[in-house]
Amino acid sequence: MSRKRIAFGRISQETNAFSALPTTMLDFERLHYVVGDELLARCEKGAAEAPGFVKNAELSGFVRGAREVVDDVELIPLISAWAVPGGPLTSQCFRQLLNALVDSLKEAGDVDGLMLSMHGAMGAHGSDDAEADIVEACRAVVGDVPIAVSLDLHGHLDRRFVEAVDILTTYRTNPHRDHAKTGRRAGQLLMRAVLGDIQPTSAWRSLPMLLGGGNTIDLLQPMRPIYKWMNGVEKEPGVLYVSMFNAHLWNDAPGLGWATHVVTDNDPALAERVADELAQRLWDVRHHKMPEFPDPQTAIVRARKAWWQRRLGVVTMSDASDVVAAGAPGENTRLLRALLDDAQDLRSYVPIRDTLGVQQHWDQPLGSEFVFDVGGKLTADADPALPVVGRITARAEVGAVGRMLAVDLGHVQLVVTGGPPIAMKPEFFTSVGLSPWKADVVVVKSFFPFRAYFLAHNRMTMYVKTSGVTDFDVGLSADFRRPVFPLDAVEDWRVQDRKRRG
């Protein structure tokens, strides 16, 4: 048997269609843009695939999984491009990435299989479905060989994409903590398909459902039994992988909705049955709502009353309207203003994006005065800039965040960033000398990942509504294909599913 040749690569970003701040090549280059042999080296055991972001992600897992099936396999690295969530890619950025991926695939010559790591909710100017465009362009190069794709569970499925993919694997956790495992399963299944040990067949369902499932956390009700059922059904003979998708609400795709996808070993009927049953289980939790989000003043009152929680750790406030991890710019000043005005008795750490503020103060010595109107500059509808006066205590330069300045405003320690302040790990603050253990309140720009990263520190979580592009009512304002829950009363999801899948 000849040695198998498998190509692999990535183009990944979660897009917020309502953000007026476009994503450019610079955003990818700041976080993660790797090509050729360096990509394979980063995916080897002990290496860091995306340093400072995720040590072992999908492509590291893929390399491990492929070699577990066939040790002597030729793995051909293409490109790997990953950006912090943001607005849609510019058409130039998207074409540059797509051309780089396709060109590297052509240069690889004949391959026996292809693995792609993507998000599933990436948008680009000039494209109706960026990820379907990517897979179809790759299919035109590799021909009729198996293609495996890994996605985030907040990805979006449509017919073009599904029909171009043979194997689909998806995160099974929220907050996400199984990046490498998802890639590993893709690698194992792809190699088995290449060897002819399995014949992947798939089925999917598209639910007319935008919200539901409560907080959608895999360890909590009502989603926990659904995840448990998914793990159990994969033990049935013939079932290879089961995926579900909770819609990324700020994706304005007309057919947006929750979805299911099932891969079986040459058993279309089994795939249809499992996809259908999982869809019904998801539909049954549609009335479980997210908890109500307090306004900043209410959140401050609750934090003040949480005396024991603050003694043992911190109160974590997610600025739910300005979540950088869901594509917001990160320059909302409303929560900062409230903490400055109404929480003088609480020591708070707050991130904010202001490139100009960082540029103008970067070369000043530590201890210098920081006088600036922060925030409110990137988009036309941004909240007003906020005048602050403080003292610069630290500076750092970290990956996609770029330059960072810590500014002492008294009871508020402000972290001003040149790039997106994706504050979801303690390291965001410790990199500029701020220990979360010394804070009462820590503000993050994340919906879910911070729960895992701040597990040791966090004693109370609040999602605070401050008005911005990651508000649910903003996401629900798009022109979706109706009827769709909760905007409409939908009597039968199956009727709409058939229409949605074409």
C-alpha positions as CSV (number, residue, x, y, z in Angstrom):
1,M,0.0,0.0,0.0
2,S,1.4,3.4,-1.0
3,R,2.0,6.0,1.6
4,K,-1.1,8.2,2.1
5,R,-0.8,12.0,1.6
6,I,-3.1,14.2,3.7
7,A,-3.2,18.0,3.5
8,F,-4.5,20.2,6.3
9,G,-5.0,23.9,7.0
10,R,-7.2,26.5,8.6
11,I,-9.1,29.7,7.9
12,S,-11.1,30.6,11.0
13,Q,-12.9,33.6,12.4
14,E,-16.2,34.2,14.1
15,T,-17.9,37.2,12.5
16,N,-20.3,39.7,14.0
17,A,-22.3,41.0,11.0
18,F,-23.4,44.0,13.0
19,S,-19.9,45.3,13.7
20,A,-18.9,48.1,11.5
21,L,-15.2,47.4,12.1
22,P,-14.0,45.1,9.3
23,T,-11.5,42.3,9.7
24,T,-8.3,42.6,7.7
25,M,-5.2,40.6,7.1
26,L,-3.5,42.4,9.9
27,D,-6.0,40.9,12.4
28,F,-5.0,37.4,11.2
29,E,-1.3,38.2,11.3
30,R,-1.5,39.6,14.8
31,L,-3.1,36.4,16.2
32,H,-2.1,33.4,14.1
33,Y,-0.9,33.2,10.5
34,V,1.4,30.3,9.8
35,V,2.3,28.5,6.6
36,G,4.1,25.4,5.5
37,D,6.6,23.5,7.6
38,E,6.2,25.9,10.5
39,L,2.5,24.9,10.8
40,L,3.4,21.2,11.1
41,A,6.1,22.0,13.7
42,R,3.6,23.9,15.8
43,C,1.2,20.9,15.7
44,E,3.8,18.4,16.9
45,K,3.7,17.0,20.5
46,G,4.9,19.5,23.0
47,A,4.7,22.5,20.7
48,A,2.2,25.4,20.9
49,E,-0.2,25.6,17.9
50,A,-1.4,29.2,18.6
51,P,0.9,30.6,21.4
52,G,-0.8,32.8,23.9
53,F,-4.3,31.8,22.5
54,V,-4.7,28.0,22.5
55,K,-1.8,25.6,22.9
56,N,-3.4,22.5,21.4
57,A,-6.2,23.3,19.0
58,E,-7.9,21.4,16.1
59,L,-4.9,20.9,13.9
60,S,-2.7,19.6,16.7
61,G,-5.5,17.1,17.5
62,F,-5.8,16.2,13.8
63,V,-2.1,15.4,13.5
64,R,-2.3,13.2,16.5
65,G,-5.5,11.5,15.4
66,A,-4.3,10.8,11.9
67,R,-1.1,9.2,13.1
68,E,-3.0,7.1,15.6
69,V,-4.6,5.3,12.6
70,V,-1.6,5.2,10.3
71,D,1.8,6.1,11.8
72,D,3.5,6.4,8.4
73,V,1.3,9.1,6.8
74,E,2.6,12.1,5.0
75,L,0.9,15.2,6.5
76,I,1.1,18.2,4.2
77,P,0.7,21.6,6.0
78,L,-1.0,24.3,4.0
79,I,-1.8,27.6,5.7
80,S,-3.3,28.3,9.1
81,A,-5.1,31.7,9.6
82,W,-7.0,32.5,12.8
83,A,-8.3,35.9,13.9
84,V,-10.0,37.3,16.9
85,P,-13.8,37.6,16.3
86,G,-14.8,40.9,14.6
87,G,-16.7,42.4,11.7
88,P,-16.9,40.7,8.3
89,L,-13.6,40.1,6.4
90,T,-12.9,42.7,3.8
91,S,-13.2,41.2,0.3
92,Q,-9.5,41.7,-0.2
93,C,-8.7,39.8,3.0
94,F,-11.0,36.9,2.2
95,R,-9.7,36.6,-1.4
96,Q,-6.1,36.7,-0.2
97,L,-6.7,34.0,2.4
98,L,-8.6,31.8,0.0
99,N,-6.0,32.2,-2.8
100,A,-3.2,31.3,-0.3
101,L,-5.0,28.2,0.8
102,V,-5.9,27.0,-2.7
103,D,-2.5,27.8,-4.1
104,S,-0.8,25.8,-1.4
105,L,-3.1,22.9,-2.0
106,K,-2.3,23.0,-5.7
107,E,1.4,23.0,-4.9
108,A,0.9,19.9,-2.7
109,G,0.0,17.9,-5.8
110,D,-2.2,14.8,-5.5
111,V,-3.5,14.1,-2.0
112,D,-5.6,11.3,-0.6
113,G,-7.6,13.5,1.8
114,L,-8.0,17.0,3.2
115,M,-8.6,18.4,6.7
116,L,-9.8,22.0,7.2
117,S,-10.4,23.7,10.5
118,M,-12.9,26.5,10.4
119,H,-15.4,28.3,12.7
120,G,-18.6,28.0,10.8
121,A,-19.8,31.6,11.4
122,M,-17.3,33.5,9.3
123,G,-18.6,36.2,7.0
124,A,-16.9,38.2,4.3
125,H,-17.8,41.1,2.1
126,G,-18.6,39.8,-1.4
127,S,-19.5,36.3,-0.3
128,D,-22.9,34.9,0.6
129,D,-21.3,31.9,2.4
130,A,-17.5,32.3,2.9
131,E,-16.9,28.8,4.3
132,A,-18.9,27.1,1.6
133,D,-16.8,29.0,-0.9
134,I,-13.6,27.7,0.8
135,V,-14.7,24.1,0.8
136,E,-15.9,24.2,-2.8
137,A,-12.7,25.8,-4.0
138,C,-10.7,23.1,-2.3
139,R,-13.0,20.4,-3.7
140,A,-12.3,21.7,-7.2
141,V,-8.6,21.1,-6.5
142,V,-8.6,17.7,-4.7
143,G,-11.4,16.1,-6.6
144,D,-13.3,13.1,-5.1
145,V,-11.2,12.5,-2.1
146,P,-12.6,12.7,1.5
147,I,-12.7,16.2,3.0
148,A,-13.0,16.5,6.8
149,V,-13.9,19.8,8.5
150,S,-14.0,20.8,12.1
151,L,-16.3,23.6,13.3
152,D,-17.2,25.5,16.4
153,L,-20.7,24.5,17.7
154,H,-21.8,28.1,17.0
155,G,-21.3,27.5,13.3
156,H,-24.0,27.8,10.7
157,L,-25.0,25.0,8.3
158,D,-26.4,25.4,4.8
159,R,-26.9,23.0,1.9
160,R,-23.8,24.2,-0.1
161,F,-21.5,23.6,2.7
162,V,-22.9,20.3,3.9
163,E,-22.9,18.8,0.4
164,A,-19.2,19.7,-0.1
165,V,-18.0,18.0,3.1
166,D,-17.7,14.2,3.8
167,I,-16.8,14.3,7.6
168,L,-17.8,17.0,10.0
169,T,-16.8,17.2,13.7
170,T,-17.8,19.9,16.1
171,Y,-17.0,21.0,19.7
172,R,-18.9,19.1,22.3
173,T,-18.4,21.6,25.1
174,N,-19.5,25.1,26.0
175,P,-17.4,26.9,27.3
176,H,-15.2,25.3,24.6
177,R,-12.4,23.1,25.9
178,D,-12.2,20.3,23.4
179,H,-10.5,22.0,20.4
180,A,-7.8,19.3,20.1
181,K,-10.3,16.4,20.8
182,T,-12.5,17.7,18.0
183,G,-9.6,17.8,15.5
184,R,-8.3,14.4,16.7
185,R,-11.7,12.8,15.9
186,A,-11.6,14.4,12.5
187,G,-8.1,13.0,11.9
188,Q,-9.1,9.5,12.9
189,L,-12.2,9.5,10.8
190,L,-10.5,11.0,7.8
191,M,-7.7,8.4,7.8
192,R,-10.2,5.6,8.2
193,A,-12.1,6.9,5.2
194,V,-8.9,7.3,3.1
195,L,-8.0,3.7,3.9
196,G,-11.5,2.5,2.9
197,D,-12.3,1.2,6.4
198,I,-15.4,3.4,6.6
199,Q,-17.7,5.0,4.0
200,P,-19.0,8.3,5.6
201,T,-22.6,9.2,4.9
202,S,-24.4,12.1,6.6
203,A,-27.7,13.7,7.4
204,W,-28.6,17.1,8.9
205,R,-31.5,19.1,10.1
206,S,-32.0,22.9,10.1
207,L,-34.2,24.1,12.9
208,P,-36.2,27.4,12.6
209,M,-34.9,28.4,16.0
210,L,-32.5,31.3,16.9
211,L,-32.6,31.1,20.8
212,G,-33.2,28.5,23.4
213,G,-31.5,26.1,25.7
214,G,-31.1,28.5,28.6
215,N,-27.5,29.5,29.0
216,T,-26.5,26.6,26.6
217,I,-23.6,25.5,28.9
218,D,-22.9,21.8,28.5
219,L,-22.5,21.1,32.2
220,L,-25.9,22.7,33.2
221,Q,-29.5,22.1,32.5
222,P,-31.2,21.9,30.1
223,M,-28.3,21.1,27.7
224,R,-26.5,18.6,29.9
225,P,-28.8,15.6,29.2
226,I,-28.6,16.4,25.4
227,Y,-24.9,16.3,25.4
228,K,-25.0,13.1,27.4
229,W,-27.4,11.6,24.9
230,M,-25.1,12.6,22.0
231,N,-22.2,10.8,23.7
232,G,-24.3,7.7,24.2
233,V,-25.7,7.5,20.7
234,E,-22.1,7.5,19.3
235,K,-21.6,4.2,20.9
236,E,-24.3,2.7,18.6
237,P,-22.7,0.6,15.8
238,G,-22.4,2.6,12.6
239,V,-22.6,6.1,14.2
240,L,-19.3,7.9,13.7
241,Y,-20.0,11.5,14.9
242,V,-22.9,13.5,16.1
243,S,-22.9,17.3,16.0
244,M,-25.3,20.1,17.1
245,F,-25.1,23.8,16.4
246,N,-26.3,26.6,18.6
247,A,-26.7,29.6,16.3
248,H,-24.2,32.4,16.5
249,L,-27.0,35.0,16.8
250,W,-24.9,37.8,15.2
251,N,-24.6,36.0,11.9
252,D,-27.1,37.6,9.5
253,A,-27.4,34.5,7.2
254,P,-31.1,34.3,6.1
255,G,-31.3,30.6,7.0
256,L,-29.7,31.0,10.4
257,G,-30.9,28.5,13.1
258,W,-29.9,25.7,15.3
259,A,-28.9,22.6,13.4
260,T,-27.9,18.9,13.8
261,H,-25.5,16.8,11.7
262,V,-24.7,13.1,11.9
263,V,-22.0,11.0,10.2
264,T,-22.5,7.3,9.9
265,D,-20.6,4.4,8.2
266,N,-22.5,3.8,5.0
267,D,-25.9,3.9,6.7
268,P,-28.0,6.9,5.4
269,A,-31.2,5.7,7.3
270,L,-29.3,5.6,10.6
271,A,-27.9,9.1,10.0
272,E,-31.4,10.4,9.2
273,R,-32.9,8.9,12.3
274,V,-30.3,10.2,14.7
275,A,-30.2,13.7,13.1
276,D,-34.0,13.8,13.4
277,E,-34.1,12.7,17.1
278,L,-31.4,15.2,18.1
279,A,-33.3,18.0,16.3
280,Q,-36.4,17.1,18.3
281,R,-34.4,17.2,21.6
282,L,-33.1,20.6,20.7
283,W,-36.5,21.9,19.7
284,D,-37.9,20.7,23.1
285,V,-35.6,23.1,25.0
286,R,-36.4,26.2,22.8
287,H,-38.5,27.8,25.6
288,H,-35.7,27.8,28.1
289,K,-34.5,31.4,28.0
290,M,-31.2,33.0,28.9
291,P,-31.3,34.7,32.3
292,E,-32.2,38.4,32.4
293,F,-29.1,40.7,32.3
294,P,-28.9,43.5,34.8
295,D,-27.9,47.1,33.9
296,P,-24.6,48.4,35.3
297,Q,-26.1,50.0,38.4
298,T,-28.0,46.8,39.4
299,A,-24.9,44.7,38.8
300,I,-22.8,47.0,41.1
301,V,-25.4,46.7,43.9
302,R,-25.3,42.9,43.6
303,A,-21.5,42.9,43.6
304,R,-21.4,45.1,46.7
305,K,-23.7,42.7,48.5
306,A,-21.5,39.7,47.5
307,W,-19.1,40.3,50.4
308,W,-18.1,36.6,50.9
309,Q,-17.6,36.0,47.2
310,R,-15.3,39.0,47.0
311,R,-13.4,37.8,50.1
312,L,-12.8,34.4,48.5
313,G,-12.2,35.5,44.9
314,V,-13.8,38.0,42.5
315,V,-17.1,39.0,41.0
316,T,-16.8,38.7,37.2
317,M,-18.9,41.0,35.1
318,S,-19.2,40.1,31.4
319,D,-19.9,43.2,29.4
320,A,-22.6,41.3,27.5
321,S,-23.2,44.1,25.0
322,D,-19.5,44.5,24.0
323,V,-18.3,40.9,23.9
324,V,-15.1,40.9,21.9
325,A,-15.2,37.1,21.8
326,A,-18.4,37.5,19.8
327,G,-17.1,40.2,17.5
328,A,-17.7,43.5,19.3
329,P,-15.0,46.2,19.0
330,G,-14.4,46.4,22.8
331,E,-14.7,50.2,23.2
332,N,-18.0,50.4,25.2
333,T,-17.6,52.9,28.0
334,R,-20.9,52.5,29.8
335,L,-19.8,49.9,32.4
336,L,-16.6,51.7,33.0
337,R,-18.5,54.9,33.6
338,A,-20.8,53.2,36.1
339,L,-17.9,51.7,38.0
340,L,-16.1,55.0,38.2
341,D,-19.2,56.9,39.4
342,D,-21.0,54.3,41.5
343,A,-18.5,51.8,42.8
344,Q,-15.8,53.8,44.6
345,D,-15.8,51.1,47.4
346,L,-14.9,48.3,44.9
347,R,-11.5,47.7,43.3
348,S,-12.3,47.0,39.6
349,Y,-10.3,45.9,36.6
350,V,-11.7,47.1,33.3
351,P,-10.5,46.6,29.7
352,I,-11.2,49.1,26.9
353,R,-9.9,49.5,23.4
354,D,-8.4,52.8,22.3
355,T,-5.6,52.6,19.8
356,L,-5.1,56.4,19.7
357,G,-4.8,56.6,23.5
358,V,-2.2,53.9,23.5
359,Q,-0.2,55.4,20.7
360,Q,-0.1,58.8,22.3
361,H,1.0,57.5,25.7
362,W,3.1,54.5,24.8
363,D,6.5,56.2,25.0
364,Q,5.8,58.0,28.3
365,P,7.6,56.7,31.4
366,L,5.8,54.6,34.0
367,G,4.2,56.9,36.5
368,S,3.3,59.5,33.9
369,E,-0.1,61.0,33.8
370,F,-2.7,59.5,31.4
371,V,-5.2,62.2,30.3
372,F,-7.5,61.1,27.5
373,D,-11.0,60.5,26.3
374,V,-11.2,56.7,26.0
375,G,-13.5,54.7,23.8
376,G,-16.2,55.8,21.4
377,K,-14.0,56.2,18.3
378,L,-14.3,53.1,16.0
379,T,-17.8,53.1,14.8
380,A,-20.4,55.9,14.0
381,D,-22.9,54.7,16.5
382,A,-20.3,54.1,19.4
383,D,-21.2,55.3,22.9
384,P,-19.5,58.6,23.9
385,A,-15.8,58.7,24.7
386,L,-15.2,59.0,28.4
387,P,-12.6,61.5,29.8
388,V,-10.3,59.8,32.3
389,V,-7.3,61.0,34.3
390,G,-4.9,58.5,35.8
391,R,-1.3,57.3,36.1
392,I,0.4,54.7,33.8
393,T,1.6,51.8,35.9
394,A,2.6,49.2,33.4
395,R,2.9,48.4,29.7
396,A,3.0,45.2,27.6
397,E,2.6,44.0,24.1
398,V,0.7,40.7,23.7
399,G,-0.3,39.0,20.5
400,A,-3.6,40.0,18.9
401,V,-4.3,42.5,21.7
402,G,-1.2,44.4,20.7
403,R,0.0,47.2,23.0
404,M,-1.5,47.4,26.4
405,L,-1.3,50.1,29.1
406,A,-2.4,49.7,32.7
407,V,-3.8,53.0,34.0
408,D,-4.5,53.6,37.7
409,L,-7.7,55.6,38.1
410,G,-7.9,55.0,41.8
411,H,-10.5,52.3,42.6
412,V,-10.6,51.4,38.9
413,Q,-7.5,49.8,37.2
414,L,-8.0,50.5,33.5
415,V,-6.3,48.3,30.8
416,V,-6.2,50.3,27.5
417,T,-5.4,48.2,24.4
418,G,-4.4,49.1,20.9
419,G,-6.1,46.0,19.5
420,P,-9.2,44.0,20.5
421,P,-9.3,43.6,24.3
422,I,-10.2,39.9,24.3
423,A,-10.2,39.8,28.1
424,M,-11.2,36.2,28.9
425,K,-8.1,34.9,30.6
426,P,-6.4,36.0,33.9
427,E,-3.2,36.5,31.8
428,F,-4.9,39.5,30.1
429,F,-4.6,41.3,33.5
430,T,-1.5,39.7,34.9
431,S,0.5,40.7,31.8
432,V,0.3,44.3,33.0
433,G,0.8,43.4,36.7
434,L,-2.8,43.2,37.9
435,S,-3.5,40.1,40.0
436,P,-7.2,39.1,39.9
437,W,-6.9,38.0,43.5
438,K,-6.5,41.7,44.5
439,A,-9.7,42.8,42.7
440,D,-13.3,42.9,43.8
441,V,-14.7,43.1,40.3
442,V,-13.1,41.9,37.0
443,V,-14.7,42.9,33.7
444,V,-14.4,40.5,30.8
445,K,-15.3,40.7,27.2
446,S,-16.5,37.1,26.8
447,F,-19.7,35.1,26.9
448,F,-18.5,31.6,27.8
449,P,-14.7,30.9,27.7
450,F,-13.9,33.1,30.8
451,R,-15.9,30.7,32.9
452,A,-13.2,28.0,32.3
453,Y,-10.2,30.3,32.5
454,F,-11.3,32.2,35.6
455,L,-12.5,29.1,37.4
456,A,-10.0,29.4,40.2
457,H,-10.8,33.1,40.8
458,N,-14.5,33.6,39.9
459,R,-17.1,33.3,42.7
460,M,-20.0,35.1,41.1
461,T,-20.8,35.8,37.5
462,M,-23.0,38.5,36.1
463,Y,-23.8,39.4,32.4
464,V,-24.3,43.1,32.3
465,K,-26.3,44.8,29.5
466,T,-24.8,48.1,28.4
467,S,-26.2,48.4,24.8
468,G,-24.0,47.3,21.9
469,V,-23.6,44.9,19.0
470,T,-23.7,41.7,21.0
471,D,-27.1,42.4,22.5
472,F,-29.7,39.7,21.7
473,D,-32.2,42.2,20.3
474,V,-29.5,43.4,17.8
475,G,-29.0,39.9,16.6
476,L,-32.7,39.3,16.3
477,S,-33.1,42.4,14.1
478,A,-31.7,40.8,11.0
479,D,-33.9,39.7,8.0
480,F,-34.1,36.0,8.8
481,R,-36.1,33.5,6.8
482,R,-39.5,33.4,8.5
483,P,-41.1,31.9,10.4
484,V,-38.4,31.3,13.0
485,F,-38.6,31.0,16.8
486,P,-38.8,33.2,18.9
487,L,-39.8,35.8,16.4
488,D,-42.7,33.7,15.3
489,A,-44.9,31.0,16.6
490,V,-43.7,27.9,14.8
491,E,-46.1,24.9,14.9
492,D,-44.0,22.2,13.2
493,W,-40.2,22.4,12.9
494,R,-40.1,19.6,10.4
495,V,-42.1,21.5,7.7
496,Q,-39.7,24.4,8.0
497,D,-36.7,22.2,8.1
498,R,-37.5,20.7,4.7
499,K,-37.8,24.1,3.3
500,R,-34.6,25.4,4.9
501,R,-32.6,22.5,3.6
502,G,-33.9,23.0,0.1
